[in-house]
Amino acid sequence: MSVVELTKENFDREVTEASGRVVVDFWTPGCGPCRALDSVLEELANAHPDVRFARMNAAAFPDVAWAFEVASAPTLVRFEGGVPTGRLVGLTSASRIEGFATGADV
């Protein structure tokens, strides 16, 4: 499964109206740590088809980012049943992101 690109138009359908677990990567252009997460998220999306992975350009959609209290990039927000249930801020290890995404960190 690939990482879904989010816009203001598809955010609700893909995230807040989704019944399962969704991990959203709020990123910004020119952010080196954000680019470093790209391949990690793609690998995790392929390894965990039960979790939806998505990305949103926080600079292009600041109102959506602020609605979920995203103040810096990268920020990963985990949603379960459309409700935010956790966040990781900054670049971190692939294993920590995997635990966060799958709920193993809870």
MDTraj code that builds the backbone (N, CA, C; nanometers):
import mdtraj as md
import numpy as np

residues = "MET SER VAL VAL GLU LEU THR LYS GLU ASN PHE ASP ARG GLU VAL THR GLU ALA SER GLY ARG VAL VAL VAL ASP PHE TRP THR PRO GLY CYS GLY PRO CYS ARG ALA LEU ASP SER VAL LEU GLU GLU LEU ALA ASN ALA HIS PRO ASP VAL ARG PHE ALA ARG MET ASN ALA ALA ALA PHE PRO ASP VAL ALA TRP ALA PHE GLU VAL ALA SER ALA PRO THR LEU VAL ARG PHE GLU GLY GLY VAL PRO THR GLY ARG LEU VAL GLY LEU THR SER ALA SER ARG ILE GLU GLY PHE ALA THR GLY ALA ASP VAL".split()
xyz = np.array([
    [0.0849, -0.1173, 0.0000],
    [0.0000, 0.0000, 0.0000],
    [0.0897, 0.1240, 0.0000],
    [0.0502, 0.2253, -0.0702],
    [0.1332, 0.3454, -0.0772],
    [0.0815, 0.4523, 0.0193],
    [0.1648, 0.5518, 0.0414],
    [0.1294, 0.6627, 0.1283],
    [0.0344, 0.7547, 0.0513],
    [-0.0770, 0.7914, 0.1134],
    [-0.1797, 0.8750, 0.0516],
    [-0.1409, 1.0216, 0.0671],
    [-0.1478, 1.0968, -0.0425],
    [-0.1242, 1.2414, -0.0381],
    [-0.2550, 1.3101, 0.0002],
    [-0.2503, 1.3867, 0.1076],
    [-0.3711, 1.4536, 0.1567],
    [-0.3788, 1.5984, 0.1122],
    [-0.5014, 1.6419, 0.0921],
    [-0.5335, 1.7812, 0.0652],
    [-0.6467, 1.8188, 0.1601],
    [-0.6826, 1.9434, 0.1588],
    [-0.7964, 1.9868, 0.2401],
    [-0.9242, 1.9151, 0.1952],
    [-0.9336, 1.8880, 0.0661],
    [-1.0527, 1.8272, 0.0098],
    [-1.0698, 1.6803, 0.0478],
    [-0.9612, 1.6050, 0.0622],
    [-0.9765, 1.4618, 0.0922],
    [-0.9414, 1.4253, 0.2363],
    [-0.9037, 1.5223, 0.3190],
    [-0.8595, 1.4926, 0.4554],
    [-0.9674, 1.4201, 0.5364],
    [-1.0874, 1.4727, 0.5380],
    [-1.1933, 1.4085, 0.6173],
    [-1.2196, 1.2657, 0.5698],
    [-1.2333, 1.2471, 0.4419],
    [-1.2617, 1.1139, 0.3878],
    [-1.1508, 1.0153, 0.4221],
    [-1.0268, 1.0571, 0.4089],
    [-0.9127, 0.9672, 0.4275],
    [-0.8705, 0.9510, 0.5738],
    [-0.9054, 1.0483, 0.6590],
    [-0.8535, 1.0464, 0.7964],
    [-0.9659, 1.0460, 0.9002],
    [-1.0394, 1.1546, 0.9112],
    [-1.1348, 1.1661, 1.0217],
    [-1.2595, 1.0805, 1.0037],
    [-1.2906, 1.0400, 0.8826],
    [-1.4043, 0.9507, 0.8600],
    [-1.3608, 0.8051, 0.8443],
    [-1.2316, 0.7788, 0.8524],
    [-1.1791, 0.6428, 0.8370],
    [-1.2079, 0.5625, 0.9635],
    [-1.2364, 0.4352, 0.9456],
    [-1.2700, 0.3520, 1.0612],
    [-1.1468, 0.2905, 1.1273],
    [-1.0389, 0.2771, 1.0560],
    [-0.9197, 0.2129, 1.1111],
    [-0.8173, 0.3123, 1.1612],
    [-0.6947, 0.2640, 1.1724],
    [-0.5819, 0.3466, 1.2189],
    [-0.5196, 0.4166, 1.0983],
    [-0.4940, 0.5468, 1.1145],
    [-0.4307, 0.6285, 1.0108],
    [-0.3176, 0.7071, 1.0764],
    [-0.2013, 0.7078, 1.0124],
    [-0.0891, 0.7886, 1.0597],
    [-0.0643, 0.8966, 0.9550],
    [-0.0753, 1.0222, 0.9977],
    [-0.0565, 1.1359, 0.9073],
    [0.0771, 1.2023, 0.9377],
    [0.1567, 1.2169, 0.8337],
    [0.2845, 1.2872, 0.8405],
    [0.2609, 1.4303, 0.7947],
    [0.2672, 1.5259, 0.8881],
    [0.2583, 1.6674, 0.8533],
    [0.4010, 1.7142, 0.8264],
    [0.4297, 1.7521, 0.7029],
    [0.5639, 1.7878, 0.6575],
    [0.5613, 1.9276, 0.5949],
    [0.6797, 1.9801, 0.5688],
    [0.6913, 2.1080, 0.4986],
    [0.8019, 2.0983, 0.3934],
    [0.7892, 2.1742, 0.2847],
    [0.8941, 2.1750, 0.1827],
    [1.0250, 2.2284, 0.2416],
    [1.1334, 2.1755, 0.1962],
    [1.2638, 2.2199, 0.2422],
    [1.3047, 2.1620, 0.3765],
    [1.2248, 2.0764, 0.4337],
    [1.2537, 2.0148, 0.5634],
    [1.3294, 1.8840, 0.5402],
    [1.4580, 1.8842, 0.5737],
    [1.5410, 1.7643, 0.5553],
    [1.4897, 1.6437, 0.6321],
    [1.4582, 1.6583, 0.7617],
    [1.4042, 1.5447, 0.8354],
    [1.2733, 1.4921, 0.7752],
    [1.1938, 1.5817, 0.7184],
    [1.0684, 1.5391, 0.6540],
    [1.0987, 1.4487, 0.5357],
    [1.1959, 1.4873, 0.4546],
    [1.2327, 1.4056, 0.3378],
    [1.2877, 1.2709, 0.3816],
    [1.3589, 1.2690, 0.4941],
    [1.4148, 1.1434, 0.5437],
    [1.3048, 1.0444, 0.5821],
    [1.1882, 1.0941, 0.6198],
    [1.0782, 1.0062, 0.6575],
    [1.0086, 0.9421, 0.5382],
    [1.0223, 1.0006, 0.4195],
    [0.9514, 0.9504, 0.3019],
    [0.9686, 0.8005, 0.2818],
    [1.0925, 0.7535, 0.2755],
    [1.1164, 0.6118, 0.2482],
    [1.0730, 0.5241, 0.3652],
    [1.0883, 0.5745, 0.4878],
    [1.0446, 0.4983, 0.6057],
    [0.8939, 0.4761, 0.6003],
    [0.8189, 0.5800, 0.5704],
    [0.6730, 0.5671, 0.5650],
    [0.6288, 0.4761, 0.4515],
    [0.6957, 0.4836, 0.3369],
    [0.6624, 0.3937, 0.2254],
    [0.6849, 0.2485, 0.2656],
    [0.7978, 0.2203, 0.3302],
    [0.8273, 0.0832, 0.3752],
    [0.7239, 0.0358, 0.4759],
    [0.6882, 0.1213, 0.5714],
    [0.5896, 0.0825, 0.6716],
    [0.4511, 0.0635, 0.6098],
    [0.4168, 0.1451, 0.5124],
    [0.2878, 0.1297, 0.4450],
    [0.2799, -0.0055, 0.3750],
    [0.3899, -0.0485, 0.3156],
    [0.3925, -0.1792, 0.2495],
    [0.3928, -0.2936, 0.3497],
    [0.4581, -0.2748, 0.4629],
    [0.4689, -0.3807, 0.5636],
    [0.3435, -0.3941, 0.6502],
    [0.2656, -0.2874, 0.6614],
    [0.1475, -0.2876, 0.7493],
    [0.0237, -0.2385, 0.6733],
    [-0.0334, -0.3233, 0.5887],
    [-0.1495, -0.2801, 0.5102],
    [-0.2737, -0.2508, 0.5945],
    [-0.2725, -0.2908, 0.7208],
    [-0.3854, -0.2630, 0.8095],
    [-0.3816, -0.1201, 0.8641],
    [-0.2716, -0.0498, 0.8429],
    [-0.2573, 0.0896, 0.8852],
    [-0.2479, 0.1761, 0.7604],
    [-0.3264, 0.2816, 0.7548],
    [-0.3179, 0.3752, 0.6417],
    [-0.2154, 0.4823, 0.6777],
    [-0.1228, 0.5072, 0.5874],
    [-0.0224, 0.6125, 0.6043],
    [-0.0535, 0.7231, 0.5055],
    [-0.0468, 0.8472, 0.5532],
    [-0.0795, 0.9620, 0.4690],
    [0.0157, 1.0763, 0.5004],
    [0.0269, 1.1681, 0.4041],
    [0.1141, 1.2854, 0.4188],
    [0.0350, 1.4104, 0.3848],
    [0.0611, 1.5158, 0.4619],
    [-0.0019, 1.6446, 0.4324],
    [0.1019, 1.7545, 0.4425],
    [0.1088, 1.8370, 0.3393],
    [0.1978, 1.9526, 0.3375],
    [0.1394, 2.0582, 0.4316],
    [0.1985, 2.0712, 0.5493],
    [0.1473, 2.1639, 0.6502],
    [0.1600, 2.3092, 0.6059],
    [0.2564, 2.3398, 0.5194],
    [0.2714, 2.4769, 0.4705],
    [0.1607, 2.5122, 0.3721],
    [0.1156, 2.4150, 0.2950],
    [0.0098, 2.4394, 0.1969],
    [-0.1283, 2.4414, 0.2621],
    [-0.1422, 2.3694, 0.3741],
    [-0.2720, 2.3594, 0.4420],
    [-0.2548, 2.3897, 0.5917],
    [-0.2112, 2.5122, 0.6239],
    [-0.1816, 2.5444, 0.7642],
    [-0.3033, 2.5367, 0.8557],
    [-0.4224, 2.5638, 0.8038],
    [-0.5417, 2.5575, 0.8882],
    [-0.5688, 2.4153, 0.9358],
    [-0.5427, 2.3174, 0.8511],
    [-0.5604, 2.1774, 0.8916],
    [-0.4530, 2.1405, 0.9937],
    [-0.3298, 2.1792, 0.9672],
    [-0.2212, 2.1498, 1.0609],
    [-0.2490, 2.2114, 1.1979],
    [-0.2909, 2.3366, 1.2008],
    [-0.3189, 2.4029, 1.3290],
    [-0.4366, 2.3381, 1.4000],
    [-0.5339, 2.2888, 1.3253],
    [-0.6499, 2.2238, 1.3870],
    [-0.6073, 2.1022, 1.4696],
    [-0.4943, 2.0417, 1.4320],
    [-0.4433, 1.9258, 1.5053],
    [-0.3167, 1.9601, 1.5844],
    [-0.3012, 2.0899, 1.6131],
    [-0.1932, 2.1418, 1.6974],
    [-0.0541, 2.1034, 1.6481],
    [-0.0375, 2.1053, 1.5165],
    [0.0936, 2.0786, 1.4573],
    [0.1677, 2.2113, 1.4503],
    [0.2782, 2.2201, 1.5258],
    [0.3540, 2.3444, 1.5321],
    [0.4907, 2.3331, 1.4675],
    [0.5358, 2.2106, 1.4379],
    [0.6649, 2.1922, 1.3729],
    [0.6603, 2.0676, 1.2863],
    [0.7551, 2.0612, 1.1951],
    [0.7598, 1.9473, 1.1032],
    [0.8946, 1.8781, 1.1161],
    [0.8941, 1.7492, 1.1028],
    [0.7781, 1.6627, 1.0808],
    [0.7053, 1.6329, 1.2113],
    [0.5752, 1.6193, 1.2000],
    [0.4920, 1.5722, 1.3103],
    [0.4046, 1.4604, 1.2562],
    [0.4076, 1.3463, 1.3236],
    [0.3201, 1.2344, 1.2897],
    [0.2056, 1.2329, 1.3894],
    [0.0832, 1.2271, 1.3387],
    [-0.0339, 1.2177, 1.4244],
    [-0.1047, 1.0872, 1.3917],
    [-0.1288, 1.0074, 1.4954],
    [-0.2005, 0.8799, 1.4786],
    [-0.3482, 0.9037, 1.5085],
    [-0.4326, 0.8570, 1.4181],
    [-0.5780, 0.8645, 1.4339],
    [-0.6322, 0.7226, 1.4433],
    [-0.7277, 0.7029, 1.5317],
    [-0.7965, 0.5745, 1.5410],
    [-0.9447, 0.6049, 1.5397],
    [-1.0141, 0.5504, 1.4388],
    [-1.1556, 0.5810, 1.4244],
    [-1.1812, 0.7283, 1.4049],
    [-1.0867, 0.7990, 1.3411],
    [-1.1014, 0.9408, 1.3120],
    [-1.0605, 1.0348, 1.4243],
    [-1.0165, 0.9793, 1.5379],
    [-0.9808, 1.0600, 1.6540],
    [-0.8293, 1.0556, 1.6754],
    [-0.7644, 1.1715, 1.6959],
    [-0.6204, 1.1705, 1.7232],
    [-0.5918, 1.0990, 1.8555],
    [-0.4967, 1.0038, 1.8504],
    [-0.4647, 0.9257, 1.9712],
    [-0.3170, 0.9318, 2.0083],
    [-0.2369, 1.0016, 1.9302],
    [-0.0958, 1.0125, 1.9642],
    [-0.0220, 1.0963, 1.8627],
    [0.1004, 1.1377, 1.9006],
    [0.1823, 1.2162, 1.8082],
    [0.3294, 1.1930, 1.8368],
    [0.4064, 1.2019, 1.7311],
    [0.5525, 1.2006, 1.7381],
    [0.5999, 1.3273, 1.6685],
    [0.6876, 1.4012, 1.7334],
    [0.7380, 1.5252, 1.6753],
    [0.8868, 1.5086, 1.6492],
    [0.9279, 1.5436, 1.5274],
    [1.0683, 1.5356, 1.4895],
    [1.1046, 1.4019, 1.4278],
    [1.2266, 1.3942, 1.3814],
    [1.2769, 1.2727, 1.3191],
    [1.3107, 1.1715, 1.4269],
    [1.2672, 1.0498, 1.4083],
    [1.2942, 0.9434, 1.5039],
    [1.3190, 0.8138, 1.4279],
    [1.3522, 0.7087, 1.4978],
    [1.3895, 0.5827, 1.4334],
    [1.2696, 0.5151, 1.3671],
    [1.3003, 0.4341, 1.2664],
    [1.1964, 0.3592, 1.1961],
    [1.1242, 0.2648, 1.2914],
    [1.1966, 0.2043, 1.3844],
    [1.1322, 0.1107, 1.4775],
    [1.0364, 0.1835, 1.5720],
    [1.0712, 0.3039, 1.6122],
    [0.9800, 0.3810, 1.6986],
    [0.8555, 0.4230, 1.6208],
    [0.8742, 0.4620, 1.4957],
    [0.7596, 0.4996, 1.4126],
    [0.6704, 0.3774, 1.3895],
    [0.7313, 0.2621, 1.3676],
    [0.6530, 0.1396, 1.3470],
    [0.5703, 0.1068, 1.4716],
    [0.6313, 0.1167, 1.5897],
    [0.5577, 0.0921, 1.7131],
    [0.4448, 0.1917, 1.7330],
    [0.4712, 0.3164, 1.6993],
    [0.3699, 0.4220, 1.7080],
    [0.2552, 0.3931, 1.6118],
    [0.2883, 0.3547, 1.4908],
    [0.1866, 0.3309, 1.3880],
    [0.1013, 0.2092, 1.4170],
    [0.1621, 0.1055, 1.4694],
    [0.0888, -0.0193, 1.4929],
    [0.0228, -0.0247, 1.6299],
    [0.0516, 0.0723, 1.7143],
    [-0.0065, 0.0731, 1.8474],
    [0.0731, -0.0022, 1.9502],
    [0.1905, -0.0512, 1.9116],
    [0.2744, -0.1274, 2.0045],
    [0.3321, -0.0383, 2.1143],
    [0.3280, 0.0926, 2.0957],
    [0.3823, 0.1850, 2.1955],
    [0.2813, 0.2209, 2.3032],
    [0.1584, 0.1774, 2.2857],
    [0.0510, 0.2172, 2.3786],
    [0.0558, 0.1326, 2.5039],
])
top = md.Topology()
chain = top.add_chain()
for i, resn in enumerate(residues, 1):
    res = top.add_residue(resn, chain, resSeq=i)
    for name in ("N", "CA", "C"):
        top.add_atom(name, md.element.get_by_symbol(name[0]), res)
traj = md.Trajectory(xyz[None], top)
